[in-house]
Amino acid sequence: MSEYIKIKRGLNLKLIGEAVKSVLELPVAEIFAIKPKDFVGLTPKLLVKVGTNVLAGTKLFYDKNDENILFCSPVSGEVIEILRGEKRVILEIKILADREVKHHLFSKSNPNQLSRKEIVEQLLDSGVWTFIRQRPYGTIAKPSEKPKAIFISTFDTNPLAADNDFIMSGKESHFQTGIDALKKLTTGKVHLNLKANSSPAAAFSQAQNVQINNISGPHPAGNVGVQIHHIDPINKGEVVWYIHPQDVVIIGKLFTEGIFDATRTIAVTGSQIIKPQYYKTIVGSSIKNILLDAGLKKGENRIISGSILSGSKVPADGFLGFYDSQITVILEGNQYEFMGWLKPGFDKFSVSRTFFSWLTPNKQHDLNTNLHGEERPFVMTGQYEKVFPMNIYPVQLLKSILIEDIDMMEKLGIYEVAEEDFALCELVCTSKIKSQEIIRHGLDMVRKEFS
């Protein structure tokens, strides 16, 4: 039975630079990179070395903590560099890509005719398993566990986020095959969560073997953590898996075509992009040529792989994050502003009524990275509760993590949250507390304690 969920608390941050709904496919990027830091809790063990020739689907490394979890190359070419950091930690495996991608061939099959074990084995062997993640912890799902449900959020409410209804047009067949495979992985339901009062893509509205739920409300209504909390909350000892819609298509292509096709359509957005639009690329692609085509405005820019609220800073010659479907570019906020927040302004954005942005709620703003202050004592203000739509005490949870009280963390709901769920709390925080870093520290602490 489908559910209708109305999220009341949150905030829609409207920014300049939304992508025009047209897709451009550039030639395959010259360099690709897989970054182990994109995967929470991963300890990589290499299976290739510099000079190794690979196909799309060739195994690059595996997780020391679970040798069954394999990571494969998204393109064919040659491994040209293995970049290491302190203590020889692997930061990037770089691949010089062929102009035309060649694929390692896996077996084709119908998931409806396979057992759960056979589906898991094919997903693991091809490296496609890594697209399936779990709550709690936000880590790659464990093949040995059976989730009580699987969640797919079909819409993203982050600022300037990619429109999945637009991206998924024409991908109905592969999406349904992916759903059929996922259905075999859980004894519970596959929840397909749609944006209420919208016109969803046919891939979503016509999907079978799912429970369709309609969700309305401001950001973070599109966050899978918020959806899980309101539909099927996680208790201690329970596991829920989740996956992005485009990655469901990758699963579908694995079974129907027998290849690891890591194609992804991304939105290139932000106030510093001259031609914000969609690009068809591949997971791990260099973003250099994409930014050259989209065009960057003059100034010192902050380039973000992912959302402005929870994405990762990357250089102009950096690489698309493994799970990201958006690149955002805004100005760095490194210029001093005379009188700071004391100076009145009609163009300034404010969550409170310090400025006048509340008079024009539909206005798009041009924001930079300026924090407008520095970290201060962490006090109770009620700001977090206005934008945090879970029945959890956010400030108390953060403070329990700061004192490393695991029992209190459990009681306050640590198993239900991830960093992205606290992104708005960090945005509105007067004390400038790095809430997302604190949540990740707490999750890592609990995961290590009970692993």
C-alpha positions as CSV (number, residue, x, y, z in Angstrom):
1,M,0.0,0.0,0.0
2,S,1.5,3.3,-1.1
3,E,1.9,6.2,1.4
4,Y,1.7,9.9,1.2
5,I,4.2,11.8,3.3
6,K,4.1,15.6,3.8
7,I,7.4,17.1,5.1
8,K,6.8,20.4,6.8
9,R,10.2,21.3,8.2
10,G,13.1,22.2,5.8
11,L,14.3,24.9,3.5
12,N,14.4,25.3,-0.3
13,L,17.6,27.2,-1.2
14,K,17.0,28.8,-4.6
15,L,20.1,29.6,-6.4
16,I,21.1,31.1,-9.8
17,G,22.5,28.6,-12.3
18,E,19.9,25.9,-12.9
19,A,20.8,23.5,-15.7
20,V,18.8,23.9,-19.0
21,K,17.1,20.7,-19.9
22,S,19.3,19.7,-22.9
23,V,21.9,16.9,-22.8
24,L,25.3,17.2,-24.5
25,E,27.5,14.2,-25.0
26,L,31.2,15.1,-25.3
27,P,34.0,12.7,-26.5
28,V,35.1,10.3,-23.8
29,A,37.4,12.1,-21.3
30,E,41.1,11.4,-21.6
31,I,41.6,10.6,-17.9
32,F,39.4,8.8,-15.4
33,A,39.9,8.2,-11.7
34,I,38.4,6.0,-9.0
35,K,38.9,7.5,-5.6
36,P,38.7,5.1,-2.6
37,K,37.8,8.1,-0.3
38,D,34.4,8.1,-2.1
39,F,33.6,4.9,-0.2
40,V,33.0,5.1,3.6
41,G,35.0,2.6,5.6
42,L,36.9,1.2,2.7
43,T,40.4,-0.2,3.0
44,P,41.5,-0.9,-0.7
45,K,43.8,-3.7,-1.8
46,L,45.0,-3.3,-5.4
47,L,44.6,-5.9,-8.1
48,V,46.4,-3.8,-10.8
49,K,49.6,-1.8,-11.2
50,V,50.8,1.0,-13.4
51,G,50.9,-0.2,-17.0
52,T,48.0,-2.7,-16.6
53,N,45.5,-2.6,-19.6
54,V,41.9,-2.8,-18.5
55,L,38.4,-3.1,-19.9
56,A,35.3,-1.5,-18.5
57,G,34.5,-4.1,-15.9
58,T,38.1,-5.1,-15.1
59,K,38.7,-5.5,-11.4
60,L,40.9,-2.7,-10.0
61,F,40.9,-3.4,-6.2
62,Y,38.8,-4.9,-3.4
63,D,37.9,-4.1,0.1
64,K,40.2,-5.6,2.7
65,N,37.3,-5.7,5.1
66,D,35.2,-7.8,2.7
67,E,37.1,-9.4,-0.2
68,N,33.9,-10.1,-2.0
69,I,33.3,-6.4,-2.7
70,L,35.2,-5.6,-5.9
71,F,35.7,-2.2,-7.6
72,C,35.9,-2.2,-11.4
73,S,37.1,0.2,-14.1
74,P,34.4,2.3,-15.6
75,V,36.3,2.5,-18.9
76,S,38.9,0.6,-21.0
77,G,42.4,1.9,-21.2
78,E,45.7,1.8,-19.3
79,V,46.4,2.4,-15.6
80,I,48.8,5.3,-15.7
81,E,49.1,6.4,-12.0
82,I,48.3,5.2,-8.5
83,L,48.3,8.3,-6.4
84,R,49.1,7.8,-2.7
85,G,48.9,10.1,0.3
86,E,50.3,9.9,3.8
87,K,51.2,6.4,5.0
88,R,50.8,5.3,1.4
89,V,47.0,5.6,1.5
90,I,45.6,5.2,-2.0
91,L,43.9,8.4,-3.1
92,E,43.3,7.8,-6.8
93,I,43.7,5.1,-9.5
94,K,44.0,7.0,-12.8
95,I,43.2,5.4,-16.1
96,L,44.2,6.7,-19.6
97,A,40.9,5.9,-21.4
98,D,40.5,4.6,-24.9
99,R,38.6,6.8,-27.3
100,E,36.0,4.0,-27.6
101,V,35.1,2.1,-24.5
102,K,35.5,-1.6,-24.7
103,H,33.7,-3.8,-22.2
104,H,34.4,-7.0,-20.3
105,L,31.6,-9.3,-21.1
106,F,29.5,-10.8,-18.3
107,S,26.7,-13.3,-18.7
108,K,23.2,-12.0,-19.8
109,S,20.2,-13.2,-17.8
110,N,16.7,-12.5,-16.6
111,P,16.8,-11.6,-12.8
112,N,13.3,-13.1,-12.4
113,Q,14.8,-16.5,-13.3
114,L,17.8,-16.3,-11.0
115,S,18.1,-17.0,-7.3
116,R,19.2,-14.3,-4.8
117,K,22.6,-15.9,-4.6
118,E,23.1,-15.8,-8.3
119,I,22.1,-12.2,-8.5
120,V,24.5,-11.2,-5.7
121,E,27.3,-13.1,-7.3
122,Q,26.9,-11.3,-10.6
123,L,26.6,-7.9,-9.0
124,L,29.7,-8.5,-7.0
125,D,31.8,-9.9,-9.8
126,S,31.0,-7.0,-12.1
127,G,31.7,-4.3,-9.5
128,V,28.1,-3.0,-9.8
129,W,27.4,-4.0,-6.2
130,T,29.3,-0.9,-5.0
131,F,26.3,1.3,-6.1
132,I,24.1,-0.3,-3.4
133,R,24.6,1.4,0.0
134,Q,23.1,0.9,3.4
135,R,21.7,2.7,6.4
136,P,23.0,2.8,9.1
137,Y,26.5,4.2,8.4
138,G,26.1,5.2,4.7
139,T,28.6,2.4,3.7
140,I,28.5,-0.1,0.8
141,A,25.9,-2.7,1.6
142,K,27.1,-6.0,3.0
143,P,26.3,-9.0,0.7
144,S,25.9,-11.3,3.7
145,E,23.0,-9.3,5.1
146,K,19.4,-9.1,4.1
147,P,17.8,-5.7,4.3
148,K,14.3,-5.2,5.6
149,A,13.7,-2.8,2.7
150,I,15.3,-1.1,-0.3
151,F,14.7,2.6,-1.0
152,I,15.0,4.5,-4.2
153,S,14.4,8.3,-4.1
154,T,13.5,9.4,-7.6
155,F,13.8,13.1,-6.8
156,D,16.5,15.3,-5.4
157,T,15.6,18.5,-3.5
158,N,19.2,19.8,-3.1
159,P,19.8,23.2,-4.6
160,L,20.2,23.1,-8.4
161,A,20.0,19.2,-8.3
162,A,19.6,17.1,-11.4
163,D,16.1,16.4,-12.5
164,N,15.8,12.6,-12.5
165,D,12.4,12.7,-14.4
166,F,14.2,14.4,-17.3
167,I,17.3,12.1,-17.1
168,M,15.4,8.9,-16.9
169,S,13.3,9.4,-20.0
170,G,13.6,6.4,-22.4
171,K,15.3,4.1,-19.8
172,E,12.2,2.3,-18.7
173,S,13.3,-1.2,-19.7
174,H,16.7,-1.2,-18.0
175,F,15.2,0.5,-14.9
176,Q,12.6,-2.3,-14.6
177,T,15.2,-5.0,-15.0
178,G,17.2,-3.3,-12.2
179,I,14.2,-3.2,-10.0
180,D,13.5,-6.9,-10.7
181,A,17.1,-7.7,-9.5
182,L,16.8,-5.6,-6.4
183,K,13.5,-7.2,-5.5
184,K,15.3,-10.5,-5.1
185,L,17.7,-9.0,-2.6
186,T,15.2,-8.2,0.2
187,T,12.4,-10.0,1.9
188,G,10.7,-6.7,2.4
189,K,9.6,-4.0,-0.1
190,V,11.3,-1.9,-2.7
191,H,10.1,1.6,-2.0
192,L,10.1,3.9,-5.0
193,N,9.6,7.4,-3.7
194,L,8.1,10.1,-6.1
195,K,7.7,13.8,-5.7
196,A,4.1,14.4,-5.0
197,N,2.0,16.5,-7.4
198,S,4.6,16.1,-10.2
199,S,4.7,14.3,-13.6
200,P,7.2,11.5,-13.0
201,A,9.1,9.8,-15.8
202,A,7.5,6.7,-17.3
203,A,10.3,4.6,-15.8
204,F,9.0,5.6,-12.3
205,S,5.2,5.7,-12.8
206,Q,5.1,2.4,-14.7
207,A,7.5,0.5,-12.5
208,Q,6.4,-2.9,-11.2
209,N,7.5,-4.9,-8.1
210,V,7.7,-1.7,-6.0
211,Q,5.7,0.3,-3.5
212,I,5.3,3.8,-4.9
213,N,5.2,6.5,-2.2
214,N,4.4,10.2,-2.8
215,I,6.4,12.7,-0.8
216,S,6.0,16.5,-0.7
217,G,7.8,19.3,1.1
218,P,10.9,21.3,1.1
219,H,14.5,20.1,1.1
220,P,15.5,17.6,2.6
221,A,12.3,15.8,1.5
222,G,14.3,14.1,-1.3
223,N,17.0,12.7,1.0
224,V,16.6,9.0,1.4
225,G,17.3,9.2,5.1
226,V,14.3,11.4,5.7
227,Q,12.1,9.1,3.6
228,I,13.3,6.0,5.5
229,H,12.6,7.8,8.8
230,H,8.9,8.5,7.8
231,I,8.2,5.2,6.0
232,D,10.2,2.4,7.6
233,P,12.4,3.7,10.5
234,I,15.6,1.9,11.4
235,N,16.0,0.4,14.8
236,K,19.2,-1.0,16.3
237,G,20.2,-4.2,14.4
238,E,18.1,-3.4,11.3
239,V,19.5,-2.6,7.9
240,V,18.0,-0.7,4.9
241,W,19.6,-0.5,1.5
242,Y,19.3,2.4,-0.9
243,I,20.4,3.2,-4.5
244,H,20.1,6.1,-6.9
245,P,17.8,5.8,-10.0
246,Q,20.6,6.0,-12.6
247,D,22.5,3.2,-10.8
248,V,19.4,1.0,-11.0
249,V,19.8,1.4,-14.8
250,I,23.4,0.3,-14.5
251,I,22.2,-2.9,-12.8
252,G,19.6,-3.4,-15.5
253,K,22.2,-3.1,-18.3
254,L,24.4,-5.6,-16.5
255,F,21.7,-8.3,-16.8
256,T,20.3,-7.4,-20.2
257,E,23.5,-6.6,-22.0
258,G,26.1,-8.3,-19.9
259,I,28.3,-5.2,-19.5
260,F,29.3,-2.7,-16.8
261,D,28.1,0.5,-18.4
262,A,28.8,3.3,-15.9
263,T,27.2,6.0,-18.0
264,R,25.8,8.9,-16.0
265,T,24.0,12.1,-17.0
266,I,25.0,15.0,-14.7
267,A,23.8,18.6,-14.2
268,V,26.5,21.2,-14.4
269,T,25.1,24.1,-12.4
270,G,25.9,27.2,-10.4
271,S,26.2,31.0,-10.7
272,Q,29.7,30.8,-12.1
273,I,28.7,28.5,-15.0
274,I,28.1,30.3,-18.3
275,K,26.1,27.6,-19.9
276,P,24.5,25.5,-17.2
277,Q,23.1,22.3,-18.8
278,Y,23.2,18.4,-18.7
279,Y,26.2,16.3,-19.9
280,K,26.3,12.6,-20.6
281,T,29.5,11.2,-19.1
282,I,30.9,8.2,-17.2
283,V,31.5,7.7,-13.5
284,G,34.9,8.9,-12.5
285,S,35.4,11.2,-15.5
286,S,37.7,14.1,-15.5
287,I,35.6,17.3,-15.3
288,K,38.1,19.4,-17.2
289,N,36.6,19.3,-20.6
290,I,33.1,19.5,-19.2
291,L,33.9,22.8,-17.5
292,L,35.7,24.1,-20.6
293,D,32.5,23.4,-22.6
294,A,30.1,24.8,-20.0
295,G,32.4,27.8,-19.4
296,L,33.5,29.4,-16.2
297,K,32.9,33.1,-15.3
298,K,35.9,35.1,-14.2
299,G,36.8,35.1,-10.5
300,E,38.1,32.6,-7.9
301,N,35.7,29.7,-8.2
302,R,34.8,26.9,-5.8
303,I,34.1,23.7,-7.9
304,I,32.0,21.1,-6.1
305,S,31.3,17.5,-7.1
306,G,27.8,17.1,-5.8
307,S,25.5,19.5,-4.0
308,I,26.5,22.9,-2.7
309,L,25.3,21.7,0.7
310,S,27.1,18.4,1.0
311,G,29.4,17.9,-2.0
312,S,33.2,17.7,-2.2
313,K,35.6,20.4,-3.3
314,V,37.5,19.4,-6.4
315,P,40.1,21.2,-8.6
316,A,39.3,22.3,-12.1
317,D,41.2,19.2,-13.4
318,G,39.6,16.9,-10.8
319,F,37.2,14.0,-11.2
320,L,33.5,13.4,-10.8
321,G,32.6,11.6,-7.5
322,F,31.5,8.0,-7.7
323,Y,27.9,8.7,-6.5
324,D,27.6,12.3,-7.8
325,S,25.2,13.4,-10.6
326,Q,25.9,17.2,-10.2
327,I,28.8,19.7,-10.5
328,T,28.2,23.0,-8.9
329,V,30.4,26.1,-9.3
330,I,30.1,29.2,-7.1
331,L,32.4,32.1,-6.1
332,E,34.8,31.7,-3.2
333,G,33.8,33.9,-0.3
334,N,37.3,35.1,0.6
335,Q,36.7,38.9,0.3
336,Y,36.2,41.0,3.3
337,E,32.8,42.7,3.5
338,F,32.6,46.1,5.3
339,M,30.4,45.9,8.4
340,G,29.6,42.3,7.6
341,W,26.1,41.2,8.6
342,L,25.4,44.7,10.1
343,K,25.3,46.2,6.7
344,P,21.7,46.2,5.4
345,G,21.0,44.7,2.0
346,F,18.0,43.7,-0.1
347,D,20.0,41.2,-2.2
348,K,21.3,39.2,0.8
349,F,19.9,35.8,1.7
350,S,18.9,35.1,5.3
351,V,17.0,32.2,6.9
352,S,15.9,34.5,9.6
353,R,14.5,38.0,9.0
354,T,17.9,39.7,9.5
355,F,17.7,40.8,5.8
356,F,14.8,41.1,3.4
357,S,14.9,37.9,1.4
358,W,11.7,36.7,3.1
359,L,9.9,39.4,1.2
360,T,10.9,37.7,-2.1
361,P,10.6,33.9,-1.4
362,N,10.9,32.9,-5.1
363,K,14.0,35.0,-5.8
364,Q,17.2,33.1,-6.9
365,H,20.3,34.1,-5.0
366,D,23.9,34.2,-6.0
367,L,25.7,32.9,-2.9
368,N,29.4,32.3,-2.3
369,T,31.3,30.2,0.3
370,N,31.7,33.0,2.9
371,L,30.7,31.7,6.3
372,H,30.0,35.3,7.6
373,G,31.6,34.5,10.9
374,E,33.7,31.9,12.7
375,E,33.0,29.0,15.1
376,R,31.4,30.0,18.3
377,P,30.1,28.2,21.5
378,F,27.5,25.6,20.6
379,V,24.3,26.9,22.1
380,M,20.6,26.0,21.9
381,T,18.9,28.3,19.5
382,G,16.1,26.3,18.0
383,Q,17.4,26.9,14.5
384,Y,18.2,23.3,13.7
385,E,14.7,22.1,14.6
386,K,13.1,24.5,12.1
387,V,14.9,22.7,9.1
388,F,15.4,19.2,10.5
389,P,12.3,17.1,9.6
390,M,13.0,14.0,11.7
391,N,11.6,13.2,15.1
392,I,15.1,13.4,16.5
393,Y,16.8,16.0,18.7
394,P,19.6,17.2,16.4
395,V,21.5,19.3,18.8
396,Q,21.5,16.7,21.6
397,L,22.6,14.1,19.1
398,L,25.5,16.2,18.0
399,K,26.6,16.9,21.6
400,S,26.4,13.2,22.5
401,I,28.8,12.5,19.6
402,L,31.2,15.3,20.8
403,I,31.4,13.6,24.2
404,E,31.6,10.2,22.5
405,D,28.7,8.7,24.5
406,I,27.7,5.8,22.3
407,D,24.7,4.7,24.5
408,M,23.3,8.2,24.2
409,M,23.9,8.3,20.5
410,E,21.9,5.2,20.0
411,K,19.0,6.6,22.1
412,L,19.0,9.8,20.1
413,G,18.8,8.1,16.7
414,I,22.3,7.8,15.3
415,Y,21.3,4.8,13.1
416,E,18.8,6.9,11.1
417,V,21.0,9.7,10.0
418,A,23.9,10.5,7.7
419,E,25.9,13.7,6.9
420,E,23.6,15.0,4.2
421,D,20.6,15.0,6.6
422,F,22.4,17.6,8.7
423,A,23.5,19.8,5.8
424,L,20.7,22.4,6.4
425,C,21.5,22.4,10.1
426,E,25.1,23.4,9.2
427,L,23.8,26.1,6.8
428,V,21.6,27.8,9.3
429,C,23.9,27.4,12.3
430,T,24.7,30.7,14.1
431,S,27.6,28.9,15.9
432,K,29.1,27.7,12.6
433,I,29.3,24.2,13.9
434,K,30.6,21.6,11.3
435,S,27.6,19.3,11.9
436,Q,28.3,17.0,8.9
437,E,31.8,16.2,10.1
438,I,30.5,15.5,13.6
439,I,27.8,13.1,12.3
440,R,30.4,11.2,10.2
441,H,32.6,10.9,13.3
442,G,29.8,9.5,15.3
443,L,28.8,7.0,12.6
444,D,32.4,5.8,12.2
445,M,32.7,5.5,16.0
446,V,29.6,3.3,16.3
447,R,30.5,1.3,13.2
448,K,33.9,0.4,14.6
449,E,32.5,-0.3,18.0
450,F,30.1,-2.9,16.7
451,S,32.0,-4.3,13.7
